Amino acid sequence: MTNPMRSRFCLLAMLGACMLGTQPCSRASEPAMDLSGQWQVLLDHEGTVDPGDVDPSDDFQPVTLPGTLRDQGLGDPVGPDTQWIGGVKTELWNQPKYARYRDRDHFKMPFWWQPERHFVGTAWYRRSVDVPAAWNGKRILLELERPHWMTTLFVDGQQVGQGDSLGTPHRFDLSDHLAPGEHTLTLGVNNSLNAIDVGLNSHSVSDHTQTAWHGIVGAIELRAEPKVAIEKTQIFPSKQGRSVRLKIDLVNATEQRRNETISVKVAQDDRVLGERVFSIDLAVGTSSFDGELQFTETPRRWDEFSPSLCHFTATIESTQDVYEDTFGVRSIETANRQLVLNGKPIFLRGSLECCIFPLTGYPPTDLDSWTRIIRICKEHGLNHLRFHSWCPPKAAFVAADELGFYFQVECSTWPNASTKLGVGEPIDTWLYRETERVLSEYGNHPSFLLLASGNEPAGAERGGKFLGPWVTEYKMRDDRRLFTSGSGWPSIDENQYHVTPSPRIQQWGEGLSSRINAKQPETITDYQDFVSRYQAPVVSHEIGQWCVYPNFDEMKKYGGSLKLRNFEVFRDFLDEAKMLDQAEAFLMASGKLQVLCYKEEIESALRTATFGGFQLLDMRDFPGQGTALVGMLDPFWDSKPYLTPEQFRRFCGPIVPLARMQKRTWRTDETFTADLEVSHYGPETLVNAEVRWTITAEGKTVASGSLAPQTIQAAGLRQLGRIEVLLSECKEAANLNLEVTIDTPDGPIANDWNIWVYSEQVDASNAEEVLVVHALDEEATSHLRHGGKVVLLANPRTVKTDVELGFSSIFWNTAWTGGQAPQTLGVLCDPAHPALARFPTESHSDWQWWELIHGAATMEMDSLPDSLRPMIQVVPDWFAPQRLGLAFEAKVEGGKLLVCSMDLQNDLDHRPVAKQMRASLMGYVNGDEFQPAEEVTADQVRELFRELSPLEKLFPTISVDSHQAGYGPEMLIDGDASTMWHTAWSPSPEALPHWLMLDLHKPITVAGIRAWPRRVQDNGRIKGFEVLVSSDAKHWQQVAAGTWPNDAAMKVVAFDEPHTFRYLKLIASEEVNGKAFTSLAEIDLDLVASE
């Protein structure tokens, strides 16, 4: 099997042809024979077919190539016994709710696209060819642009070659096998992993994305070429751009050595940059020689803003055989922890390309398709694609070269789960073969900037022991690109750059302890501390992964062989939950939250001064691994209805204004401040640039200004100045918008941020006739029976729910993360509802909602009448849609009830958003507009909440000296002994003693306490303890002390006598293992009977 890709011209034709063309212009004596069209195919289910002795009566069927078996109705019907290539979570698939979809006659796969047919194994494709007499004495080559994937070729029953590349064409030299006349080609194609396991989840092979298609796509042709020819030329531009080093591979298929003259030329548009003639002694067989071509003209450099291409030709004078290629003069290196292109730092604004092609399942091989994809990326401000565990076809590189776009290519492997590196598996040697092929085939493309072996490898040192030598080998041989061991990991010393998941908002398994869910919103955070740990540039791995509700309108777009059966399942679930009419509202509300999360994700990266860039997962929905609806575009690269390219480009582009703000919510007695910066990786320095800013409320300008004209150097993060605005002019709660605009030669560039301001003077009180309660007790029920109004401000910890609520949208998807929190997609409300008249909001989550959602619990309302919709609804998980609410109203027992499960009672002086929400709800209930339409019973309401412990019924405030994110003090009285309070262990634990304090809000008589240690593991369990009580939190009295054994049993501490107090403090003075931590699952009080 031969290696290279060639373009051949006759000399006269070449002189008159367009040198920009990517297709060869063949002379009449060297035609190509197009083998597309009808073939015959035999599916070898048992692997028993002998292709060298195929019986003509065997069950061959007609098939059209290029194409796939399933597109033509061939293969096995998909069903419960289908052997998928890709991980299947059996315990998830076997859940009862999927039982009806596992039925053979009604099979629907909920976790990825579903083809109608599926075949894994070997199929034999056969056709006859008639070799013309004019090809006698020529080299005859067969090219298969993209078979899937391993090939074995027979000519007239004799095996002549094999191919195993996933990312490059398969080529066979048939010169010794195809004399003029008729011959039979029999081609075995095997798409299984039996011979070489590249990793069953690799996007090059997996049903999760590309799908395990079977067939051949792209060009299929025979070519006749001279026996003395140029096979391939590798072109290495010098760093200074004044010359190129050439490595020319030649073939001499004659029987004698030859002295040959080769003329080479490089041109750019109509300028000849350099020419040279080489004389070589050409041995029989294949050989190569190195040469250098100095330029006499200065070339234009290639980059994303000026994708200037050069055109290379090499001619063998004796045969007039011409080799033609294009390349770009550019250099890539690293300096000061940044990627440096042509001597200037660049910032990668990238997305993954996971081989997602919804009409076919396989990648297109035509230029127009790839031109469209890259143009859409550039419209969204991106300059980079990472091909996750696969390598695209030539057309992708050509499009990227012409448009100015940067690729990270991978060698078609995700060696994890089913295989690993460095343990003697076939993948070890295959990886080196595939790397050679990829570099040879695509190495001259300037868009091919970066190369990784694959994704997230397994093996010794997370694959690092095996991949260290791999990186060393290829970075020494090819300076046209940078090499890294793997995407995700390992970050080994040999890497020229690292791709690591650490610098991003949320990690796998982090749940509600991530920054976006556990810490108040701000725009300060960057990753400079992290990237400073490394000398090599850092690119953040698979950032984002923020989900949106399914867009069921997308289903009608699937007109190919792949069906959106997973969406059919999700639509069934929503319909059965009696909320199908809200599908569009769920999409729009969750989509706005998704964009908000991505905006902060991207801006956090842009705020990092020395950063290599980011790779989003993903601009598009990911169809597999459970169905990860992480895209702001659908799989067709079409925009979803809640975001335009122009809106996305405001915060993701070559030039992006930034504002560092300590917080998102402000008070009217404060001064708003923001430090303005710009991430400027545009084409040139901005001279005397004007920076303008405005703050508006409902479209009206509140404040505005401009900074002094300044020169903004390109290729970095630049500080612009600070703005300060007194907020005292805002007399009531308002949503403000800060917009920063920078004038550039190409027009103004702007970005904006929502902020909120709240008044200290807001009245959150209830009218005298309104009863505010924390549980629907007898007093509340009696008030309702008398036609009264009741507001139930439930303690969120008392809500009976298994749904974990968070501010962010769902990360990746709950199916493939084992239900990782949050399990919700933000809020949905009607801003025009009178209950929200005094609470500035849109219909979806924005940053002000963080304060309300943090610590809240969502009520599961499916047991209430179907017609009762929450006034503040939570968008549910599409895998388990429920009617979820944070606030609803109903008629109960003849009265009117409003129920809220957000904390609107604690620490309101320091929680202005909660105070404003309470004021808005109370204003509504106090007035005449409070007229609930739906009716429920008191028992139905009570069923939404669990029975409270004695301590919980006091609704105490709990404070602690220290806690780890996700292990806060609220866990101490959540009624769940599987959760716990734990002191901080990151970045380092603080020394003992540690304490927790209860504020009971009034004097209570108590006889003792009960405490539950953590159940699993003993880290942090309390050994030495002390109990103190106080009436004012200043003067303390010890009422108990002692030690506890190291076990999970409930600990009972009885006081010598009952004590009356408001505050109780439990001090942990010693840990069972002598460590600095403290943990506790639950705490309760033994109240004296009268309490």
BELFENRA-V641706 format. One record per helix or strand. SS is the DSSP state (~ for helix, > for strand). FROM is the first residue (numbers start at 1). TO is the last residue. If there is no record, write none. Layout:
SS,FROM,TO
SS,FROM,TO
//
This chain:
~,11,16
~,28,30
>,32,34
>,37,44
~,51,53
>,61,65
>,67,68
~,70,72
>,76,77
~,90,93
~,96,101
~,104,106
>,114,115
>,117,118
>,122,131
~,133,135
>,139,148
>,150,155
>,158,163
>,170,173
>,181,190
>,215,225
>,228,237
>,243,252
>,258,268
>,271,282
>,285,294
>,302,302
>,307,307
>,310,316
>,321,327
>,332,335
>,338,341
>,344,346
>,348,353
~,367,379
>,384,387
~,394,403
>,406,410
>,421,421
~,427,442
>,448,452
>,455,455
>,459,459
~,460,477
>,482,484
>,487,488
>,497,500
~,511,513
~,515,518
~,528,531
>,537,544
>,546,546
~,552,557
>,562,563
~,565,576
~,580,606
>,613,617
>,620,620
>,622,622
>,628,628
>,633,633
>,639,639
~,645,649
>,655,660
>,665,667
>,671,680
>,686,697
>,700,712
>,716,726
>,734,744
>,747,758
>,770,773
~,778,785
>,789,793
~,796,798
>,799,799
>,811,811
>,824,829
~,834,836
>,844,844
~,849,853
>,859,860
>,872,876
>,884,892
>,895,900
~,908,910
~,912,926
>,935,936
~,938,942
>,945,945
~,952,954
>,957,960
~,969,973
>,981,982
>,994,1012
>,1022,1030
>,1037,1043
>,1050,1071
>,1079,1080
>,1082,1087
//
